[in-house]
């Protein structure tokens, strides 16, 4: 039994024997934590260690009052072994493994008998010396209760933590020898009245309410790496006792800045950090709430946030609890000094007041300030240096595994209550939700549920009783929700589709070759380690299909972030506003691992006019900088530009910043014929004549001609033509063509 119990823990024992339980011969022996047997029975245990009831290891000693076949246990030992005097219990020899010394032992103290109005102060150093001497080389097991006497009073300690040397975390089976080097931490049981002082060895283990972090239970998904960084930087030093930190000569981290796109979990993480900590409840402050219209009132509001921490540090010093202050939307009040022009200087005063409180002459050491923002670039630089908000954690869009965790968190209750249909595949949903933030994934789940609930409601009779048992959220509900909830940082599919309203058409070898080359650039972006930025320019006559080709590459790439920048979305914008909009698209692209940006009609973006020529130098310089700027580490970007004025772009040096340039030509006769065959609007005998007339024609103009020819009294019915029931009259087509060419 013992060998089975210790499998994988390095220890073992002999075969178990059944022995009768009796009481310890006297009270003095009961306080030794030893079990007593006869001299003859003791010889059967080579190490004088016995595993009792397959759970507890006791040191054995011989006593004349105990007869053969019996084992004497004190009342606490019997209670833990779940036996009474006269019962039989399994006892086997315990063979300790190597390296069985305890490095750390955490003991919770209480009186052996509850005492009202009793408050004993115990010297931790003296108590540790006594326990090491009294229980030296005894085995202590996690959860074990041991009675002992200290200065005439009987106490009981419970083993709350038992770590072996070299072991990083405890397990349910942890035990080991108490040695002279074991590091002992004392904790007083709640409401026991016991106070422990002079605990130089005690770690500040009461910083957290829980012994371990389960991020899923906290509702945090996909942020384990970020949470680990926060713990290492901000809390690891606070877990150790103050004297250890002072010997290291370091100061605790006083500020954390969580930044990143909206909806990624910054506020959620800050809120959960506050819940994890013992001591004072965190103060949660929304940036604008601090502001006041009265002179000096805003600065006073900031000082009030730190008042409790100041008073406690003055009275308790290093024993003070940790005070957590959470600033949501910190950029609202801590903008760079001198950047606001309101004439009052209030924002500058807030920054100055915060800097003074966090890291001034009388700096506080019991404060942790957590700031959150979507705009890190707006914050004052002095606030971000070491000693202030020095830990900067980017809370970015979740990866596929993170999205899976978030979806599991939001669907757990549905699954537990059998509301999820068996066809739900969360792995597939995680793969399909590229660039969705945590908030957007929650929105997808809520939208899917709304579809499922709506099926149970009859609009004709809203009072009809609902059948709760038949509510099922299906995969189709989630697919519909994905169409309803789109990511803010996702591919702008609608804008891309507008660039290729007629879809993909075979336009001949030249267009196909350029498309294939562009898709090779997409693959290069995916796999390249040394080229995080790839740029490509598509130039050619107006209407030759450059925008449609760029849009097709963006859609077919299956990248999470594909955005098109065109002049039509910035009508009426000033030069500076256009630059800001273009910069924002590039900054958003850097948040995704793989991204594509399409600069459509670059000459229109630059406000180019042939007379002069005139163009915006500000926008030109902005694009030149962005097209050369290497994305952050781990982010890859493909930029596709389109232009009909390649000569102008060469004159301003824009062509030089593109890695490759492809010429998108007009359609030749054979290319036009393929397009017309695909449209199927001409009789077979008229195809060659129509294609001959369309030689050297841009594809956009070809479509316009075909659509015009399908209208009118001599051209037949447009609906019938596109349905394949009628064909375009070739003479009407030539008439339309001659009109267009003439005018």
C-alpha positions as CSV (number, residue, x, y, z in Angstrom):
1,X,0.0,0.0,0.0
2,X,2.8,2.4,0.9
3,X,4.6,1.7,-2.3
4,X,1.5,2.4,-4.2
5,X,0.8,5.6,-2.3
6,X,4.3,6.9,-3.0
7,X,4.5,6.0,-6.6
8,X,6.1,8.9,-8.4
9,X,7.2,10.6,-5.2
10,X,10.4,8.7,-4.5
11,X,9.4,6.8,-1.4
12,X,8.0,3.4,-0.6
13,X,7.2,0.9,2.1
14,X,6.8,-2.7,3.0
15,X,3.6,-4.7,3.0
16,X,0.9,-3.3,5.4
17,X,-0.2,-5.1,8.5
18,X,-3.4,-4.5,10.6
19,X,-2.8,-3.2,14.1
20,X,-5.3,-2.3,16.9
21,X,-5.5,1.3,17.9
22,X,-5.1,2.4,21.5
23,X,-4.7,5.7,23.2
24,X,-1.3,7.3,24.0
25,X,-0.1,6.1,27.5
26,X,0.0,9.7,28.9
27,X,-0.5,13.4,28.0
28,X,3.2,14.2,27.8
29,X,3.7,11.5,25.1
30,X,0.7,12.8,23.2
31,X,2.5,16.1,22.6
32,X,5.5,14.4,20.9
33,X,3.6,13.6,17.7
34,X,5.1,10.1,17.8
35,X,3.2,6.8,17.6
36,X,4.0,4.1,20.2
37,X,4.3,0.3,19.7
38,X,5.8,-2.6,21.7
39,X,9.6,-3.2,21.5
40,X,9.0,-6.4,19.5
41,X,6.9,-4.6,16.9
42,X,9.4,-1.7,16.6
43,X,12.0,-4.2,15.2
44,X,9.7,-4.7,12.1
45,X,10.2,-1.0,11.2
46,X,13.9,-0.5,10.2
47,X,13.6,3.3,9.9
48,X,11.2,3.7,12.8
49,X,8.8,5.3,10.4
50,X,5.3,4.0,9.8
51,X,2.7,4.9,7.2
52,X,-0.6,4.8,9.1
53,X,-4.0,4.5,7.2
54,X,-2.1,4.9,3.9
55,X,-1.9,8.7,4.6
56,X,0.1,9.8,7.6
57,X,3.8,9.1,8.4
58,X,4.7,9.0,12.1
59,X,7.9,8.4,14.0
60,X,7.6,5.1,16.0
61,X,8.9,4.7,19.6
62,X,8.7,1.7,21.9
63,X,6.7,1.9,25.2
64,X,6.2,-0.9,27.8
65,X,2.5,0.1,28.2
66,X,1.7,-0.9,24.6
67,X,1.4,-4.6,23.9
68,X,2.2,-6.5,20.7
69,X,-0.1,-5.9,17.8
70,X,-1.2,-2.5,19.0
71,X,-0.3,1.1,18.1
72,X,-0.9,4.1,20.4
73,X,-2.1,7.3,18.7
74,X,-3.1,10.6,20.3
75,X,-6.6,12.0,19.8
76,X,-5.6,14.3,16.9
77,X,-3.7,11.4,15.1
78,X,-6.8,9.1,15.5
79,X,-9.1,11.8,14.2
80,X,-6.9,12.3,11.1
81,X,-6.6,8.6,10.5
82,X,-10.4,8.3,11.0
83,X,-10.2,5.6,13.6
84,X,-11.2,5.2,17.3
85,X,-9.6,3.3,20.1
86,X,-10.2,-0.4,19.6
87,X,-10.4,-0.1,15.8
88,X,-7.9,-1.8,13.4
89,X,-5.7,0.3,11.1
90,X,-3.3,-0.5,8.3
91,X,0.3,0.2,9.3
92,X,3.3,-0.3,7.0
93,X,7.0,0.5,7.0
94,X,7.8,3.8,5.3
95,X,11.1,4.1,3.4
96,X,11.9,7.8,2.7
97,X,13.3,8.8,-0.7
98,X,16.4,10.7,-1.2
99,X,16.4,14.5,-0.9
100,X,13.5,14.3,1.6
101,X,14.3,17.5,3.6
102,X,11.7,20.3,3.8
103,X,12.9,23.6,2.5
104,X,9.7,25.5,3.5
105,X,7.0,24.8,6.0
106,X,4.0,27.0,6.5
107,X,2.2,26.4,9.8
108,X,-1.2,27.8,11.0
109,X,-1.4,28.2,14.8
110,X,-4.4,27.8,17.1
111,X,-5.1,26.9,20.7
112,X,-5.6,23.2,21.5
113,X,-8.7,24.3,23.4
114,X,-10.6,27.4,22.3
115,X,-10.0,30.2,24.8
116,X,-12.2,33.3,25.1
117,X,-10.6,36.7,25.5
118,X,-7.1,35.2,25.2
119,X,-4.5,37.1,23.2
120,X,-1.0,35.5,23.2
121,X,1.9,37.1,21.4
122,X,4.3,34.4,20.2
123,X,7.9,35.2,19.3
124,X,8.3,33.6,15.8
125,X,12.1,33.1,16.2
126,X,11.9,31.3,19.6
127,X,8.9,29.2,18.5
128,X,10.7,28.1,15.3
129,X,13.8,27.1,17.3
130,X,11.6,25.1,19.7
131,X,9.7,23.3,17.0
132,X,12.8,22.4,15.0
133,X,14.4,21.0,18.2
134,X,11.2,19.1,19.3
135,X,10.1,17.6,15.9
136,X,13.6,17.3,14.3
137,X,13.6,14.6,11.6
138,X,9.9,13.9,11.9
139,X,7.9,13.7,8.7
140,X,5.4,16.6,8.2
141,X,2.6,16.0,5.7
142,X,0.5,18.7,4.0
143,X,-2.8,19.0,6.0
144,X,-1.3,17.3,9.1
145,X,-2.3,18.6,12.6
146,X,0.2,18.4,15.4
147,X,-0.3,19.3,19.1
148,X,2.6,20.9,21.0
149,X,3.3,22.8,24.3
150,X,4.9,26.3,24.3
151,X,5.5,28.2,27.6
152,X,2.9,26.2,29.5
153,X,0.1,26.5,26.9
154,X,-1.0,23.8,24.5
155,X,-1.3,24.7,20.8
156,X,-2.0,22.9,17.6
157,X,-0.4,23.7,14.3
158,X,-1.7,22.7,10.8
159,X,0.7,22.2,7.9
160,X,-0.6,24.5,5.2
161,X,2.4,24.2,2.9
162,X,5.3,21.7,2.7
163,X,7.9,22.2,0.0
164,X,10.9,20.0,-0.5
165,X,14.3,21.4,-1.5
166,X,14.3,22.1,-5.2
167,X,10.5,21.8,-5.5
168,X,8.7,24.8,-7.0
169,X,5.1,24.2,-6.0
170,X,3.1,22.0,-3.6
171,X,1.0,19.0,-4.5
172,X,-1.6,17.1,-2.5
173,X,0.9,14.4,-1.4
174,X,3.8,16.7,-0.3
175,X,5.7,15.8,2.9
176,X,9.2,15.7,4.1
177,X,11.6,15.7,7.1
178,X,11.7,18.8,9.3
179,X,15.4,19.7,9.5
180,X,17.4,22.4,11.2
181,X,17.5,24.4,8.0
182,X,13.7,24.2,7.2
183,X,12.3,27.7,6.6
184,X,9.2,28.1,8.8
185,X,6.4,30.6,8.2
186,X,3.8,31.0,11.0
187,X,0.2,32.1,10.3
188,X,-2.4,32.7,13.0
189,X,-5.8,31.0,12.5
190,X,-8.6,33.4,11.9
191,X,-10.2,34.8,15.1
192,X,-7.8,32.7,17.2
193,X,-6.5,35.7,19.2
194,X,-2.9,34.6,18.5
195,X,-0.4,37.2,17.3
196,X,3.0,36.3,15.9
197,X,5.7,38.9,16.1
198,X,9.4,39.1,15.2
199,X,8.7,37.0,12.2
200,X,11.9,37.8,10.3
201,X,11.6,34.6,8.3
202,X,8.0,35.1,7.3
203,X,7.4,35.8,3.6
204,X,4.6,38.2,2.8
205,X,2.5,35.4,1.5
206,X,-0.8,37.1,2.4
207,X,-0.5,39.4,-0.5
208,X,-2.9,37.3,-2.5
209,X,-6.2,35.8,-1.6
210,X,-5.6,32.5,-3.5
211,X,-2.7,30.2,-3.6
212,X,-2.8,29.9,-7.3
213,X,-4.1,31.8,-10.3
214,X,-6.8,30.2,-12.5
215,X,-7.2,32.7,-15.3
216,X,-10.1,30.9,-16.8
217,X,-12.1,31.1,-13.6
218,X,-11.2,34.8,-13.5
219,X,-12.7,35.2,-17.0
220,X,-9.4,36.1,-18.5
221,X,-8.6,34.3,-21.8
222,X,-5.5,34.5,-24.1
223,X,-3.5,36.7,-21.7
224,X,-1.5,34.2,-19.7
225,X,1.8,35.5,-21.0
226,X,0.9,39.1,-20.2
227,X,-0.3,38.1,-16.8
228,X,3.0,36.3,-16.1
229,X,4.9,39.4,-17.0
230,X,2.8,41.5,-14.7
231,X,3.3,39.1,-11.8
232,X,7.1,38.9,-12.4
233,X,7.6,42.7,-12.7
234,X,5.1,44.0,-10.2
235,X,4.4,41.3,-7.5
236,X,7.3,39.0,-7.3
237,X,9.3,41.4,-5.1
238,X,6.3,42.0,-2.8
239,X,5.9,38.3,-2.1
240,X,9.3,38.2,-0.3
241,X,9.8,39.6,3.2
242,X,10.8,43.3,3.5
243,X,14.2,42.5,4.9
244,X,15.1,40.3,1.9
245,X,14.0,43.1,-0.5
246,X,16.1,45.7,1.5
247,X,19.2,43.4,1.3
248,X,18.7,43.2,-2.5
249,X,18.7,47.0,-2.5
250,X,15.7,47.3,-4.8
251,X,12.4,49.2,-4.7
252,X,9.0,47.7,-5.5
253,X,7.4,48.5,-8.8
254,X,4.8,51.2,-8.2
255,X,3.1,51.5,-11.5
256,X,1.8,49.4,-14.4
257,X,0.5,50.7,-17.8
258,X,-1.8,48.4,-19.7
259,X,-2.2,49.6,-23.3
260,X,-3.5,48.3,-26.6
261,X,-6.6,48.3,-28.9
262,X,-10.1,48.8,-27.4
263,X,-11.8,45.7,-26.2
264,X,-8.8,43.5,-25.6
265,X,-9.2,43.1,-21.8
266,X,-7.2,45.9,-20.2
267,X,-10.0,46.9,-17.8
268,X,-10.9,43.3,-17.1
269,X,-7.3,42.4,-16.2
270,X,-6.9,45.4,-13.9
271,X,-10.2,44.7,-12.2
272,X,-9.2,41.0,-11.6
273,X,-5.8,42.0,-10.3
274,X,-7.5,44.1,-7.7
275,X,-9.8,41.2,-6.7
276,X,-6.8,38.8,-6.3
277,X,-5.1,41.0,-3.7
278,X,-5.7,40.9,0.0
279,X,-6.0,44.1,2.0
280,X,-7.7,47.2,0.9
281,X,-10.2,47.1,-2.0
282,X,-8.7,48.8,-5.1
283,X,-9.8,52.3,-5.9
284,X,-11.1,52.4,-9.4
285,X,-11.0,55.9,-11.0
286,X,-12.2,56.9,-14.4
287,X,-9.9,59.6,-15.7
288,X,-12.5,62.4,-16.3
289,X,-14.0,61.9,-12.8
290,X,-10.9,63.5,-11.2
291,X,-11.4,66.8,-13.1
292,X,-13.2,69.6,-11.3
293,X,-14.1,73.1,-12.4
294,X,-12.9,74.6,-9.1
295,X,-9.3,75.8,-8.8
296,X,-7.2,73.4,-6.9
297,X,-10.0,70.8,-6.5
298,X,-8.6,68.5,-9.2
299,X,-5.2,68.3,-7.5
300,X,-6.9,67.7,-4.1
301,X,-8.9,64.8,-5.7
302,X,-5.6,63.2,-6.7
303,X,-4.1,63.7,-3.3
304,X,-7.1,62.1,-1.7
305,X,-6.5,58.9,-3.7
306,X,-3.2,58.5,-1.9
307,X,-4.2,59.7,1.6
308,X,-5.0,56.2,3.0
309,X,-1.8,54.8,1.8
310,X,0.2,57.7,3.2
311,X,-1.4,57.4,6.7
312,X,-0.9,53.6,6.8
313,X,2.7,53.8,5.7
314,X,3.4,56.4,8.5
315,X,1.9,54.2,11.2
316,X,2.7,50.6,10.0
317,X,5.8,51.1,7.7
318,X,6.7,47.9,5.8
319,X,3.8,46.0,7.4
320,X,1.3,48.3,5.5
321,X,-1.2,46.6,3.2
322,X,-0.8,47.2,-0.6
323,X,-3.0,50.0,-1.9
324,X,-4.1,49.5,-5.5
325,X,-5.3,52.5,-7.5
326,X,-6.7,51.8,-11.0
327,X,-6.9,54.6,-13.5
328,X,-9.1,53.8,-16.4
329,X,-8.6,56.0,-19.5
330,X,-5.6,57.6,-17.9
331,X,-4.8,59.4,-21.2
332,X,-7.8,61.7,-20.4
333,X,-6.0,63.4,-17.5
334,X,-2.3,62.6,-18.0
335,X,-1.6,64.1,-21.5
336,X,1.9,65.4,-22.2
337,X,2.5,68.6,-20.3
338,X,2.2,71.6,-22.6
339,X,0.1,69.7,-25.2
340,X,-3.3,71.1,-24.1
341,X,-4.2,74.7,-24.8
342,X,-7.1,75.1,-22.4
343,X,-5.4,78.0,-20.6
344,X,-5.9,76.6,-17.2
345,X,-3.0,74.3,-16.9
346,X,-5.1,71.7,-15.0
347,X,-3.8,68.7,-17.0
348,X,-0.2,69.7,-16.3
349,X,-1.0,70.1,-12.6
350,X,-2.6,66.6,-12.5
351,X,0.6,65.1,-14.0
352,X,2.8,67.0,-11.6
353,X,0.7,65.9,-8.6
354,X,0.7,62.2,-9.7
355,X,4.5,62.3,-10.2
356,X,5.0,63.7,-6.8
357,X,2.9,61.1,-5.0
358,X,4.3,58.1,-6.9
359,X,8.0,59.0,-6.9
360,X,8.4,62.3,-5.1
361,X,10.6,63.3,-2.1
362,X,8.3,61.4,0.3
363,X,7.6,58.5,-2.1
364,X,5.1,55.8,-1.1
365,X,6.2,52.2,-1.1
366,X,2.8,50.6,-0.4
367,X,1.0,51.8,-3.6
368,X,0.5,50.1,-7.0
369,X,-0.9,52.4,-9.7
370,X,-2.4,50.6,-12.7
371,X,-3.2,52.8,-15.7
372,X,-5.1,51.8,-18.8
373,X,-5.1,53.5,-22.2
374,X,-5.7,53.1,-25.9
375,X,-3.4,56.0,-26.7
376,X,0.0,55.5,-25.0
377,X,1.4,58.1,-27.3
378,X,-0.6,60.9,-25.6
379,X,0.9,60.2,-22.1
380,X,3.5,62.4,-20.6
381,X,7.0,60.9,-20.9
382,X,7.9,61.6,-17.3
383,X,5.0,59.4,-16.2
384,X,6.4,56.4,-18.1
385,X,9.9,56.3,-16.8
386,X,11.2,53.7,-14.3
387,X,10.0,54.5,-10.8
388,X,6.5,55.5,-12.0
389,X,4.4,53.7,-14.6
390,X,7.5,51.7,-15.5
391,X,5.9,48.3,-16.5
392,X,4.4,48.7,-19.9
393,X,2.3,45.6,-20.9
394,X,0.7,45.6,-24.4
395,X,-2.6,43.9,-24.3
396,X,-2.9,42.9,-27.9
397,X,-5.5,41.1,-30.0
398,X,-5.7,37.4,-29.0
399,X,-4.1,34.7,-31.2
400,X,-6.1,31.6,-32.2
401,X,-5.5,29.8,-28.9
402,X,-6.4,32.9,-27.0
403,X,-9.7,33.3,-29.0
404,X,-10.5,29.7,-28.2
405,X,-10.0,30.3,-24.4
406,X,-12.2,33.4,-24.6
407,X,-15.0,31.5,-26.5
408,X,-14.8,28.7,-23.9
409,X,-15.1,31.2,-21.1
410,X,-18.2,32.8,-22.6
411,X,-19.9,29.5,-23.5
412,X,-19.1,27.5,-20.4
413,X,-22.4,28.1,-18.7
414,X,-24.3,27.2,-21.9
415,X,-22.4,24.0,-22.1
416,X,-23.0,23.1,-18.5
417,X,-26.7,23.7,-18.9
418,X,-26.9,21.8,-22.2
419,X,-27.8,24.9,-24.3
420,X,-25.0,24.3,-26.8
421,X,-25.8,22.2,-29.9
422,X,-23.5,19.2,-30.5
423,X,-22.5,20.7,-33.9
424,X,-20.7,23.6,-32.2
425,X,-17.0,23.6,-33.1
426,X,-15.2,26.3,-31.0
427,X,-11.8,25.4,-32.6
428,X,-13.3,26.3,-36.0
429,X,-14.8,29.5,-34.7
430,X,-11.5,30.5,-33.1
431,X,-9.8,30.0,-36.5
432,X,-12.5,32.1,-38.3
433,X,-12.4,35.0,-35.9
434,X,-9.0,36.5,-36.9
435,X,-8.4,40.0,-35.4
436,X,-11.5,39.8,-33.1
437,X,-10.9,41.4,-29.7
438,X,-12.1,39.8,-26.5
439,X,-15.1,42.2,-26.4
440,X,-16.0,41.4,-30.0
441,X,-15.9,37.7,-29.3
442,X,-18.2,38.2,-26.4
443,X,-20.4,40.2,-28.8
444,X,-20.4,37.2,-31.2
445,X,-21.6,34.9,-28.4
446,X,-24.4,37.2,-27.4
447,X,-25.4,37.7,-31.0
448,X,-25.5,33.9,-31.5
449,X,-27.6,33.4,-28.4
450,X,-30.0,36.1,-29.7
451,X,-30.6,34.1,-32.9
452,X,-31.3,31.0,-30.8
453,X,-33.7,32.8,-28.4
454,X,-35.5,34.5,-31.3
455,X,-36.5,31.0,-32.7
456,X,-38.4,30.4,-29.5
457,X,-40.4,33.6,-29.8
458,X,-43.6,34.0,-31.8
459,X,-44.1,37.6,-32.9
460,X,-47.8,37.0,-33.3
461,X,-48.2,35.9,-29.6
462,X,-45.5,37.3,-27.3
463,X,-47.4,35.9,-24.3
464,X,-47.0,32.3,-25.5
465,X,-45.1,30.2,-22.8
466,X,-41.5,29.5,-23.7
467,X,-40.0,26.1,-23.8
468,X,-36.6,26.5,-22.1
469,X,-35.6,22.9,-22.8
470,X,-35.7,23.4,-26.5
471,X,-33.2,26.3,-26.6
472,X,-30.2,25.3,-28.5
473,X,-27.4,27.6,-29.8
474,X,-26.2,26.1,-33.1
475,X,-23.2,26.5,-35.3
476,X,-25.4,28.4,-37.8
477,X,-26.2,30.9,-35.1
478,X,-22.5,31.6,-34.7
479,X,-21.9,31.8,-38.4
480,X,-24.8,34.4,-38.6
481,X,-23.3,36.2,-35.6
482,X,-19.9,36.5,-37.4
483,X,-21.6,38.4,-40.2
484,X,-23.3,40.7,-37.7
485,X,-20.3,41.4,-35.5
486,X,-17.2,42.3,-37.5
487,X,-13.8,43.2,-36.0
488,X,-12.7,46.8,-35.9
489,X,-9.2,45.7,-36.9
490,X,-10.3,43.1,-39.5
491,X,-10.3,43.0,-43.2
492,X,-12.5,45.7,-44.8
493,X,-14.2,43.1,-47.0
494,X,-17.1,45.3,-48.1
495,X,-14.7,48.0,-49.3
496,X,-12.6,45.4,-51.1
497,X,-15.6,43.8,-52.8
498,X,-16.7,47.2,-54.1
499,X,-13.4,47.4,-56.0
500,X,-14.3,44.2,-57.9
501,X,-18.0,44.3,-58.3
502,X,-17.9,41.8,-61.2
503,X,-15.7,39.3,-59.4
504,X,-12.7,37.6,-60.9
505,X,-12.7,37.3,-64.7
506,X,-10.1,35.7,-66.9
507,X,-8.5,38.7,-68.6
508,X,-5.6,37.0,-70.3
509,X,-2.1,36.0,-69.6
510,X,-0.7,39.4,-68.7
511,X,-3.3,40.0,-65.9
512,X,-3.0,36.4,-64.7
513,X,0.8,36.7,-64.5
514,X,0.7,39.9,-62.4
515,X,-1.9,38.3,-60.1
516,X,0.3,35.2,-59.6
517,X,3.4,37.4,-58.9
518,X,1.4,39.4,-56.3
519,X,0.2,36.2,-54.6
520,X,3.9,35.2,-54.4
521,X,4.5,38.4,-52.5
522,X,1.7,37.4,-50.1
523,X,3.5,34.0,-49.5
524,X,6.8,35.9,-49.0
525,X,5.2,38.0,-46.3
526,X,3.9,34.9,-44.5
527,X,7.2,33.0,-44.4
528,X,10.0,35.6,-44.6
529,X,12.1,36.3,-41.5
530,X,14.2,39.0,-43.0
531,X,11.6,41.0,-44.9
532,X,8.8,42.1,-42.6
533,X,7.8,44.9,-45.0
534,X,7.1,44.1,-48.7
535,X,5.8,46.8,-51.1
536,X,4.4,46.5,-54.6
537,X,3.2,49.1,-57.1
538,X,0.6,48.3,-59.8
539,X,0.7,51.0,-62.5
540,X,-1.2,51.3,-65.7
541,X,-3.8,53.2,-67.7
542,X,-7.0,54.3,-65.9
543,X,-9.6,51.5,-65.8
544,X,-7.1,48.7,-66.5
545,X,-8.2,46.7,-63.4
546,X,-5.4,47.7,-60.9
547,X,-7.7,48.3,-57.9
548,X,-9.7,45.1,-58.7
549,X,-6.5,43.1,-58.8
550,X,-5.2,44.6,-55.5
551,X,-8.5,43.9,-53.9
552,X,-8.5,40.3,-55.1
553,X,-5.0,39.8,-53.7
554,X,-6.2,41.2,-50.4
555,X,-9.3,39.0,-50.2
556,X,-7.5,35.8,-51.4
557,X,-4.6,36.3,-49.0
558,X,-6.8,35.4,-46.1
559,X,-4.9,37.8,-43.9
560,X,-6.6,39.0,-40.7
561,X,-6.1,42.7,-41.5
562,X,-6.7,44.1,-45.0
563,X,-7.5,47.7,-45.4
564,X,-7.8,50.0,-48.4
565,X,-6.9,53.6,-48.2
566,X,-8.6,55.7,-51.0
567,X,-9.3,59.3,-51.5
568,X,-13.1,58.7,-51.6
569,X,-13.1,57.9,-47.9
570,X,-11.3,61.2,-47.1
571,X,-13.3,63.8,-49.1
572,X,-13.1,67.2,-47.4
573,X,-10.3,66.2,-45.0
574,X,-7.5,68.6,-44.4
575,X,-3.9,67.6,-45.2
576,X,-3.1,66.9,-41.5
577,X,-6.4,64.9,-41.1
578,X,-5.5,62.8,-44.1
579,X,-2.1,62.1,-42.7
580,X,-3.5,61.2,-39.4
581,X,-6.0,58.8,-41.0
582,X,-3.3,57.1,-43.1
583,X,-1.0,56.8,-40.0
584,X,-3.8,55.2,-38.1
585,X,-4.3,52.5,-40.7
586,X,-0.7,51.7,-40.6
587,X,-0.6,51.6,-36.8
588,X,-3.7,49.3,-36.7
589,X,-1.9,47.0,-39.2
590,X,1.0,46.7,-36.8
591,X,-1.4,45.1,-34.3
592,X,-1.8,42.0,-36.6
593,X,0.8,39.4,-37.4
594,X,0.1,39.5,-41.2
595,X,-1.5,42.6,-42.8
596,X,-2.1,44.1,-46.2
597,X,-2.7,47.8,-46.9
598,X,-3.9,49.0,-50.4
599,X,-3.0,52.6,-51.3
600,X,-5.6,53.1,-54.1
601,X,-5.0,55.8,-56.7
602,X,-2.0,57.3,-54.9
603,X,-2.0,60.4,-57.1
604,X,-5.5,61.1,-55.8
605,X,-4.3,60.7,-52.2
606,X,-1.5,63.2,-52.9
607,X,-4.1,65.6,-54.4
608,X,-2.2,65.7,-57.7
609,X,-3.2,68.1,-60.4
610,X,-1.4,68.1,-63.8
611,X,-1.5,71.9,-64.0
612,X,1.5,73.2,-62.2
613,X,1.9,70.3,-61.2
614,X,0.4,70.6,-57.7
615,X,0.3,68.0,-55.0
616,X,0.4,67.7,-51.2
617,X,4.0,67.5,-50.0
618,X,2.9,66.7,-46.5
619,X,1.0,63.6,-47.5
620,X,3.8,62.7,-49.9
621,X,6.4,62.8,-47.1
622,X,4.0,60.9,-44.8
623,X,3.7,58.0,-47.3
624,X,7.4,58.0,-48.0
625,X,8.1,57.6,-44.3
626,X,5.5,54.9,-43.8
627,X,6.5,52.9,-46.8
628,X,10.0,52.7,-45.5
629,X,9.2,52.1,-41.8
630,X,9.9,48.5,-40.7
631,X,6.9,47.0,-38.7
632,X,7.5,46.0,-35.1
633,X,9.1,42.7,-34.4
634,X,6.9,39.7,-35.2
635,X,4.6,41.8,-37.5
636,X,4.7,41.4,-41.3
637,X,3.1,43.9,-43.8
638,X,2.4,44.0,-47.5
639,X,1.6,47.4,-49.1
640,X,0.1,47.4,-52.6
641,X,-0.2,50.8,-54.3
642,X,-2.1,51.6,-57.5
643,X,-1.5,54.5,-59.8
644,X,-2.4,55.8,-63.3
645,X,0.3,58.5,-63.1
646,X,3.6,56.6,-62.8
647,X,5.5,59.4,-64.4
648,X,4.4,61.8,-61.6
649,X,5.3,59.3,-58.9
650,X,8.7,58.9,-60.3
651,X,9.3,62.6,-60.3
652,X,8.5,62.8,-56.5
653,X,10.6,59.7,-55.7
654,X,7.6,57.6,-54.8
655,X,8.4,54.7,-57.1
656,X,11.8,54.2,-55.5
657,X,10.2,53.1,-52.2
658,X,8.3,50.2,-53.7
659,X,10.1,46.9,-53.8
660,X,8.6,45.9,-57.2
661,X,6.5,47.6,-59.9
662,X,4.1,45.8,-62.3
663,X,2.5,47.3,-65.4
664,X,-1.2,46.4,-65.7
665,X,-1.9,46.8,-69.4
666,X,-5.1,47.4,-71.4
667,X,-6.8,44.4,-72.9
668,X,-5.6,43.0,-76.3
669,X,-8.0,41.5,-78.8
670,X,-7.6,37.9,-77.5
671,X,-8.0,39.1,-73.9
672,X,-11.2,41.0,-74.7
673,X,-12.5,37.9,-76.5
674,X,-12.0,35.8,-73.2
675,X,-13.9,38.5,-71.2
676,X,-16.8,38.6,-73.7
677,X,-17.0,34.7,-73.7
678,X,-17.3,34.8,-70.0
679,X,-20.0,37.4,-70.1
680,X,-21.9,35.4,-72.8
681,X,-23.7,38.4,-74.3
682,X,-22.8,38.1,-78.0
683,X,-23.6,35.4,-80.6
684,X,-20.7,33.2,-81.4
685,X,-20.4,34.7,-84.8
686,X,-20.2,38.2,-83.5
687,X,-17.5,37.6,-80.9
688,X,-14.5,38.1,-83.1
689,X,-15.8,41.3,-84.5
690,X,-16.6,42.7,-81.1
691,X,-13.2,41.6,-79.7
692,X,-11.5,43.3,-82.7
693,X,-13.2,46.5,-82.0
694,X,-12.2,46.3,-78.3
695,X,-8.5,45.9,-78.9
696,X,-6.3,48.0,-76.6
697,X,-9.3,48.8,-74.4
698,X,-9.2,49.1,-70.6
699,X,-11.4,46.5,-68.9
700,X,-13.4,49.0,-67.0
701,X,-14.5,50.7,-70.3
702,X,-15.2,47.3,-71.9
703,X,-17.7,46.6,-69.1
704,X,-19.3,50.0,-69.6
705,X,-19.7,49.5,-73.3
706,X,-21.3,46.1,-72.8
707,X,-23.7,47.4,-70.2
708,X,-24.7,50.4,-72.5
709,X,-25.2,48.0,-75.5
710,X,-27.5,45.8,-73.4
711,X,-29.9,48.8,-73.0
712,X,-32.1,50.6,-75.5
713,X,-34.8,49.7,-78.1
714,X,-32.4,48.0,-80.5
715,X,-30.4,46.2,-78.0
716,X,-33.0,44.0,-76.6
717,X,-33.9,43.5,-73.0
718,X,-31.0,43.8,-70.5
719,X,-32.5,41.2,-68.2
720,X,-33.0,38.7,-71.0
721,X,-29.4,39.4,-72.3
722,X,-27.8,38.8,-68.9
723,X,-30.0,35.7,-68.4
724,X,-28.6,34.3,-71.7
725,X,-32.0,34.4,-73.4
726,X,-31.1,37.1,-75.9
727,X,-27.8,38.5,-77.3
728,X,-26.5,42.0,-77.9
729,X,-27.1,43.2,-81.5
730,X,-23.6,43.7,-83.0
731,X,-24.7,46.8,-85.0
732,X,-26.1,48.5,-81.9
733,X,-22.8,47.7,-80.1
734,X,-20.8,49.3,-82.9
735,X,-23.1,52.4,-82.8
736,X,-22.5,52.8,-79.1
737,X,-18.7,52.3,-79.6
738,X,-18.5,54.9,-82.3
739,X,-20.4,57.4,-80.1
740,X,-18.0,56.9,-77.2
741,X,-14.9,57.2,-79.4
742,X,-16.3,60.2,-81.2
743,X,-17.1,62.1,-78.0
